[in-house]
Amino acid sequence: MVPPYLIELTTENLYFSHSTSLYFFFSSLRLDFFVIYIGIASVIVGRHSRNLRLTWVFYATGILGLFLLLYVGCSPKVCYNAGIDGLEPLRSYSFFLAEGMTLSAAGFSVENRLSRIETVLRNSATFYAIAYYPVIFTVAGVRLVALFSPLPVLGIVALLSFVTSARLFENGNDWRVGLAVPIIAFLVLSGVSVGIAAQYIQQAIPLMETLIACVVAASLIGALGPVGGREAVRRLVRSKALTAGLVGIVLLSMVVVPLDAVNGTAPNLVTNSSYFLTPVVVGGFNSDPNVRTTGVSANFSFQGTNVSSIQSDNFLAAGIGIHSPNCCVDGIDYGYRADVFLYHNASEVFAASAWEVCDTILACGGHTWKHLMYFSSTRVNSSLESDFQLSVRWENDALSWFYSSSNETRLVASYQATRQQNPYFDAGWLGSSSTPSPGGWPFFQFGVMSAFPIGHSGWRVTIACPSIVLNSTRACIDHAEFFQGDISFWKALWRWGENYPNAGATVNPEAKTMTFQYSQASVQDFQTAW
C-alpha cells in the first residue's frame, strides 16, 4: 500500500505549497488511482499466492493501515472527511476490501482448489464490490441514467443477485447458501450505506424496499437452479466474461452517462420543518467571471399571480442560490439558498437553507452525499402586489438571511458556520472559457422553483437587480444569462433542480429585470438577458 500513500503525501505537500492546479489534479485522481492500483496489485498477488486466506488477511491488514494513515495519521487540515455520519472510513475500507478479495481470488493460480468457504467469501466480495457504487449513489439521492431511474440500479442488483446465487448452486453449494449470500451481502451494504440518507430516510425507504425485493427474487431464481439442463445458460453463469460485463454496465451507468445529482428542500407547513425533494428550476445567473463577495441579493415580486393556478400539492418559489468552497478538503463545498414559497392558499413562507455536499472524491468517501446543515422557515405577511428583497450575507463567521418589504428589513435567519466554510461566496461564472458554455458552474443563481411544473398560465415571478457586494457596496450585476435546471450547477455534480418546461421570460435590460411566466416557448440555457 506504499504507492497510494505516496500519492496522498504528494497531494498534501502540494496543498501546503499552494500549488493549486497540481493539488486539484492529484486530489481528483486519487480515487481512480487507488481503484486501479489496488485492483492490479491484487490480481498479481493472488497469482503468486499459494494460500488465498493468508493473502486476504495480509491484504485486509494493509488496507486497514492505509486508511488509518488517511484518516488519523495525517495533518488535521487535510485529513479525509468522515462524512455525515462518521462512517466514510468504514464504507471506503469495505469497498477496497471487497475489491481486493475479489481480484486476488480471480488471479489465484489454483482457483479450482478453493475450499467451499473461500468460494462463498469470494462470491460475497464480488457481489459487494460490484453493487457498492450503484447502491451507495442511490442511497445518497443520486439517480443513475435519470431518464430511466431507478430501473438501472434495480437491473444491476437483480442480475448480480441471480448470477451470484446461480454460481454458488452450480459449484455444489446447498441452494440455501446460494439464496443467502447475495441477500446478506446486500443487507450489509445497505446497513453500511443507510447513514448517508438519515435526513431523508422516510423518502428513501420505498426504493430500498424495492431493491431488497429484487435481490430476494433474483437470488431465489438463481438458487433454485432453473438453468439446469440448459448448458449454454450454465456456461454463461460460470463465465468470468459475465462478471466483466456487469462491471462494464456499472461503469457505463456511472461514468459514460453523467450522474443526476440534485439537492432540494422545501418547508413542511404541518411540522414546521423541511422535506427533501427534486424540484424544477429556471432563472438567471451572473455570467461575469467568478468573483468573491460577502453578500448577494435580488428583488422579487409575485405580482400578476393567481394563487388558484398553483396546485394544492405544489408551490411557486422565488429565490437565490449561492456557493462557497470548503477550506481544505477537495470535493466538499457549501451552497446556500434564500427562497419565498407561495402556496395555493396564498400563504407565503420564507426559507433559509445551508447545504454541504460531496462529489466523487476519495477524500470525502469516494461517492456523492448531501447534508442539509441548516434550515429555517417562517411565514411572511406580504401582499402579492408587494415587492420584496432577499439577501444572504457573511457577517464575520456567521451567515445572515434578510427579508425586506415595504421599506422594512429584518433578519429572518442566522447560522454560525463551521471553520471549514470560507467566509465568502463565489458569485460568478467558473468555466473553461471567458463566456458561459457547457462545462462550467454558474455560482450565483436567481430564479423560480416548484415541486413540479405548474404547467398552465396564471403564475408570474419578476426578478430585479440581482446584486453582489463589492468594496462594501451593493451593485446590480452587469451581465446575466438564463438557465434551466440542467445547468443549475452550483457544484461540480450537484444542481439546484431539474428543467422547468413551459417557463418563458421577458426582459427589461435597462432596468435589469426578468419576468417568468407560463409560455409555450421555454427559455433556453445561456440565452442573454442583459
GIRA-V719732 format. One record per run of one state. SS is the DSSP state (H for helix, E for strand, C for the rest). FROM is the first residue (numbers start at 1). TO is the last residue. If there is no record, write none. Layout:
<<SS	FROM	TO> <SS	FROM	TO>>
This chain:
<<C	1	1> <H	2	16> <C	17	19> <H	20	47> <C	48	51> <H	52	71> <C	72	87> <H	88	107> <C	108	110> <H	111	113> <C	114	115> <H	116	139> <C	140	141> <E	142	143> <C	144	145> <H	146	148> <C	149	150> <H	151	170> <C	171	174> <H	175	223> <C	224	230> <H	231	238> <C	239	239> <H	240	256> <C	257	259> <E	260	262> <C	263	264> <E	265	268> <C	269	272> <E	273	276> <C	277	279> <E	280	286> <C	287	288> <E	289	289> <C	290	291> <E	292	293> <C	294	294> <E	295	301> <C	302	306> <H	307	309> <C	310	315> <E	316	326> <C	327	331> <E	332	342> <C	343	347> <E	348	358> <C	359	361> <H	362	364> <C	365	368> <E	369	380> <C	381	386> <E	387	395> <C	396	397> <E	398	405> <C	406	407> <E	408	416> <C	417	420> <E	421	421> <C	422	424> <E	425	426> <C	427	428> <E	429	430> <C	431	440> <E	441	442> <C	443	444> <E	445	450> <C	451	459> <E	460	470> <C	471	472> <E	473	476> <C	477	479> <E	480	484> <H	485	487> <C	488	488> <E	489	489> <C	490	493> <E	494	495> <C	496	497> <E	498	499> <C	500	502> <E	503	508> <C	509	512> <E	513	518> <C	519	527> <E	528	528> <C	529	530>>
